[in-house]
Structure formats: C-alpha cells, structure tokens
Amino acid sequence: RDLRRVEYGDERDPEMREFLQKISPTNNADKIRSALFIAQGLNDPRVPASEAEQMVEAIRGNGGTAWYLLAKDEGHGFSKKTNADYYYNAVALFLEKHLLD
C-alpha cells in the first residue's frame, strides 16, 4: 500500500481521495463505449484480481462488453508459455471480433 501511495497519491488525504475517486476507472465505467479485454493473474502482487473483477462487473453492469481472462497460476503478467499462448489467442479473437466486425 505504501508503494501505491508514493506512486499514485495518499488516499488518506481528503483532497487526494476525492481526486482518485474522480479518475477511478471503475467510477467512470459508464463512459466506456468500446469493448474491453481484461487479463489478470490471480497471484498478482500489484493488482488484486478483485479490482479486475470490479471493472468487469462495472462495464457489464452498464451494458458494455468486457472479456475477462483470469490465469490462476500467474502473477503480474503472463510468463508461463501455456498461459501466454492462451492470452495471445484470446487477444487475437477479441481484436478480430471487435475491430474487424
């Protein structure tokens, strides 16, 4: 949490908290009109899977399209070949569906 505060700002400061809430992707999900692809490693030490799931819920809850790929044995990034292959294939399908249709 301390590293995040250094990078993004201290959410305990009321002004910073208000700013962070204003720019939060989840709080602005209703403005997203394009399909979204979210890939997440379950063991990610930087971004909890719950944050990715909140974003997917927010997009879908607003009638948007969100593809969600969760790798149960990855961290921050997909380093295992099987997962990377699956990820790149999923990205190709997503792009084919949403850019070429």
C-alpha positions in Angstrom: 0.0 0.0 0.0 2.8 2.4 0.8 4.4 1.9 -2.6 1.0 2.7 -4.2 0.7 5.9 -2.1 4.1 7.0 -3.4 3.2 6.3 -7.0 -0.5 7.4 -7.0 -1.0 9.6 -4.0 -2.1 9.1 -0.4 -5.8 8.2 -0.3 -5.9 9.2 3.4 -5.6 12.9 2.3 -9.3 14.0 1.6 -8.3 16.1 -1.5 -6.3 13.3 -3.0 -9.0 10.8 -2.2 -11.6 12.9 -4.0 -9.2 13.2 -7.0 -8.5 9.5 -7.1 -12.2 8.7 -6.9 -12.9 11.2 -9.7 -10.4 9.5 -12.1 -11.1 5.9 -11.0 -11.7 3.6 -14.0 -14.5 1.8 -12.1 -16.2 5.1 -11.2 -16.0 6.1 -14.9 -17.1 2.7 -16.4 -20.3 4.2 -17.6 -18.3 6.4 -20.1 -16.6 3.4 -21.7 -18.2 2.7 -25.0 -15.7 0.3 -26.6 -15.3 -3.4 -25.8 -12.8 -4.1 -23.1 -10.4 -7.0 -22.7 -9.0 -7.5 -19.2 -6.3 -10.1 -18.4 -5.4 -10.8 -14.8 -3.1 -13.1 -12.9 -4.7 -14.4 -9.7 -1.4 -14.2 -7.8 -0.7 -10.6 -8.9 1.0 -8.8 -6.0 0.3 -5.3 -7.5 -3.2 -5.6 -8.8 -5.6 -7.8 -6.9 -8.0 -9.9 -9.1 -10.9 -8.3 -7.2 -10.0 -5.0 -8.9 -10.2 -6.5 -12.3 -13.4 -8.2 -11.4 -14.9 -5.0 -10.2 -14.1 -3.4 -13.5 -15.6 -6.2 -15.5 -18.8 -6.0 -13.3 -19.0 -2.3 -13.8 -18.6 -2.5 -17.6 -21.1 -5.3 -17.9 -23.5 -3.6 -15.4 -23.6 -0.6 -17.7 -24.5 -2.8 -20.7 -20.9 -2.8 -22.0 -18.8 -5.7 -23.3 -15.9 -7.0 -21.2 -13.9 -10.1 -21.9 -12.1 -11.4 -18.8 -9.2 -13.8 -18.7 -8.0 -14.9 -15.3 -4.9 -17.1 -15.1 -4.9 -18.9 -11.8 -1.2 -19.6 -11.8 0.2 -16.2 -12.8 1.2 -13.0 -11.1 1.7 -9.6 -12.8 2.0 -10.6 -16.4 1.7 -14.0 -18.1 5.1 -15.6 -18.1 4.2 -19.3 -18.5 4.1 -20.4 -22.1 0.8 -22.1 -22.0 -0.9 -19.0 -20.4 0.9 -16.6 -22.8 -0.2 -18.7 -25.8 -3.8 -18.7 -24.5 -3.6 -15.0 -23.8 -2.4 -14.1 -27.3 -5.0 -16.3 -28.9 -7.7 -14.7 -26.8 -6.4 -11.2 -27.7 -6.5 -12.2 -31.4 -10.1 -13.4 -31.1 -11.1 -10.2 -29.2 -9.5 -8.0 -31.9 -11.0 -10.0 -34.7 -14.4 -9.7 -33.1 -14.3 -6.1 -32.1 -12.1 -4.4 -34.7 -12.8 -6.4 -37.9 -16.6 -7.0 -37.5 
